[in-house]
Amino acid sequence: MSLPVPDSSNHLFNLALEMVTASARNIFLTGKAGTGKTTFLRYIRDKVSKQMAIVAPTGVAAINAGGVTIHSFFQLPLSPFVPEGPGLSGEREEFINSYTLISRLKIQKEKQKILQQLELLVIDEISMVRCDTLDAMDAVLRHIRQRQSEPFGGVQVLFIGDMFQLPPVVRDETWEVLRNFYASPYFFDSRVVRDQPPVYIEFDKIYRQSETRFINLLNQVRNNELDAEGLHILESRYLPDFKRTKADGYITLTTHNEKAREINSQELSLVKSGVEIYAASIEGEFPENSFPAEEHLHLKIGAQVMFIKNDPERAKRYFNGKIGVITELEEEKVVVECLDGSEPIEVNREKWENIRYTLNPSTRKMEQDLLGSFTQYPLRLAWAITIHKSQGLTFERAVIDAGRSFASGQVYVALSRCTSLEGLVLQSRISQGVFFTDRRIVDFSRRKSSSAELQQELILARQQFHQKNLLGLFDFSSAENDVLYLHTYIDQHSGSFSSSAAGFAQQLLDLIRSLQEVSRKFINWMKNEFRKEGALHTNPDLVERVGKAVGYFKPRMEEIQLLIRSSTVSTDSRLHAKEFNDSVRDIFSSIALKEKLMAISGDLPELEKMQEMKNSFIMPPFAVNAYGGPVSSMNTSKHPVLYQQLRKLRDQICSKRDLPLYIVAGTKSIEEMADFLPQTKEDLLRINGFGEAKVKAYGDEFIRVILEYCAVRNIDSGMDKPDVTPKKQVTAKKKTSTRVESLRFFRDGLKVEEIAVRRGLTVGTIESHLASCVSNGELNVEELLSREKLLLIEPVLETMGEKTLAVIKQELGESVGFGDIRITMAWQEFKRSQSKSDQ
């Protein structure tokens, strides 16, 4: 894919761009300060068409990168992550493992769709990302995307940053635990990166500095290889008698926030003019810890300031870090004059945006949704700044006080902010002892690839990416999972759906599964063909079989779309209707996209063509609405007038008591009452969805309407006719066991805690009753436990064998209760009994 680049002569920039756009390889992009990493990030953010999300470890870094924080995007807890074994409770914090992480995930369905569609994840400022955080991200992606064997669940990851700059923050007591699992806190020692190392690309064209002596010095400091000449150069810039002059353009870089604030406050107080305070305009959601500028900016005429954003206009009058002096201040006017002789700049307020990622249902493309904005003059007082906050800035004149540098890489960050030696002043002598670049970082940096190696890597990666796209084209597993979810959902809430719902879901599932069965065999065949040497389009068997596969799959996909379009499913619950509508729309759009791609796949198209088709996809016109409303007609009812009367009564009851419609009587319940005409409370107990609690609460009202309807028309109840008896049967009256009593209350809609209170028993006892119902097949396990919790508990039960409940509970952590474990064990017992009966 040919894209115009900012510097066409930068060969590594072009290679990195192709590796991002035309492959699925994970990439570590690094380079010395001023080599264009930020430019590359902005370029791919604006130009690359993959489904992309940008994340960063801090709020400010995320805002500046145009993305979101890692923890908000992945909904990660603040607890450290251990990649294996049980979770731990340290002295000051809890350590979570993959089981507890997944069980606590509260990722809404919309966010799950985004993670499933994600193709490229960009992690900026990777030097500050801890190894365990990266493994936690990997665990979430594998789980949500249901690709447990693929790093990051099959998402391509671009790591951007300079490992010689600011390191990850990890407390000593935290590292005491993590060191048992990791060789270092750096991202490259995470399990997921060690198992599959990324392509290492290092930009080497320096744009910030041009002075050879200074560049060599920076390289020595970076690699902790300072020689006598380098030390001499640094010593020559130690100027203890250097005196600042008014508005001289120098900024002090220091190691501590307090020192920077003190210098700025003191210098501002010495400026004799009056102070003007400019308040930021904050709209919507914008967290305080992500403010990119001062909320209340204190300025005076004569104050030294720096720009904290690049000029958005083509004139490029200023850049991030350019220093100047305030010459005019009015209520809505700020003028800055810089020391380079350029024209005074009338500064405009700039807007920073806080975004979240959303998925457009029509195009299936990720988009940015604006949550809030922060508008302020892009200025800050510039007599001093911390080294930490200076990362990414460029200064022509700087006074560096790094004698007490406290973090690996801080001296290098400070020195590399400067454009020349002449503008560099060392306020304190830098001794050899402050250069403590971590040897592990130096060893990692030796993995970088040469230009020739990258070129060969790209050729291979392009072919693998083409193969991945072809395999994905014929893979219907994601659609199968979506249909299975819909099928299960309708089954769990059958009482609220029309009678056609179950048949629709089953027919859709059968069609998808038959497609996937053929697809699985074809994919295995293609994988074998991919092992042959040569380009894909030179394999005649592959080209021919792909064409035939397209001919086979297209009419079957059209059949699926036709079935969805002709759906007559309805429900009287807005909640269930939304779930149905969203699920069906996702399935339809997934199939429609595959059909569009297959239209060009007969002759094995190039990667670019497939990407273009994906980007231009718009879902065909398609309307679905399963919500029937409170008074919609049901033509299939044997007694449509009675059906409407019963619905109207149900709606009145719900309105008076402020209850959802399906709590009183779902669609299926009303259908059966209108068809079978129950005329006593005993009859009503045989109607789906009615237990003793519901009959007691609402039965008389429903029976009165039915009796009146039957009396006017002189018709009898249909409850005892063998060919029309409702499926729900009533057994002969006998003393109900305590287990059945608990099940009955549960069927009536009571929660476990409510049943325990009603029956005067403990919650544990009720959970045991329901677990027993699961083991004998009376109760579906998913009525009690979420699918995610089952996926969490079952592997632990399998690996821990005959361990006691207490030991298993300790392994799973606080998010899983003893009742959850008992119910899962009962489910496994039921599956074993079914397996034996099938043999």
Secondary structure, DSSP 4 states (H G I P E B T S, - for coil): -----S-TT-HHHHHHHHHHHS----EEEEESTTSSHHHHHHHHHHH--S-EEEEESSHHHHHHHTSEEHHHHHT--SS-B-SSS--EE-SS-EEB-HHHHHHH----HHHHHHHHH--EEEE-SGGGS-HHHHHHHHHHHHHHHT-TTSGGGG-EEEEE--TTSPPPP--HHHHHHHTTT-S-SSGGGSHHHHHSPPEEEEE---SS---HHHHHHHHHHHTT---HHHHHHHHHTB-TT----TT---EEEES-HHHHHHHHHHHHHH--SPEEEEEPEEEE---GGG-SS-SEEEEETT-EEEE-S--SSTT----TT-EEEEEEEETTEEEEEETTSPPPEEEPPEEEEEEEEEEETTTTEEEEEEEEEEEE-SEEE-SEEEHHHHTT--BSSEEEE-TT--STTHHHHHHHTBS-STTEEESS---GGG----HHHHHHHTTPPPHHHHHHHHHHHHHHHHHHHHHHHT--HHHHHHHHHHHHHHHHTGGGB-THHHHHHHHHHHHHHHHHHHHHHHHHHHHHHHTSSS-GGG-HHHHHHHHHHHHHHHHHHHHHHHHHHT----BS-HHHHHHHHHHHHHHHHHHHHHHHHHTT-TT---HHHHHHHHHT--PPS-----B--TT---TT-SSHHHHHHHHHHHHHHHHHHT--HHHH--HHHHHHHHHH---SHHHHTTSTT--HHHHHHHHHHHHHHHHHHHHHHT----TT-TTT--S---PPP-PPPHHHHHHHHHHTT--HHHHHHHHT--HHHHHHHHHHHHHTTSS-GGGTS-HHHHHHHHHHHHHHTT--HHHHHHHH-TTS-HHHHHHHHHHHHHHHHHHHHH-
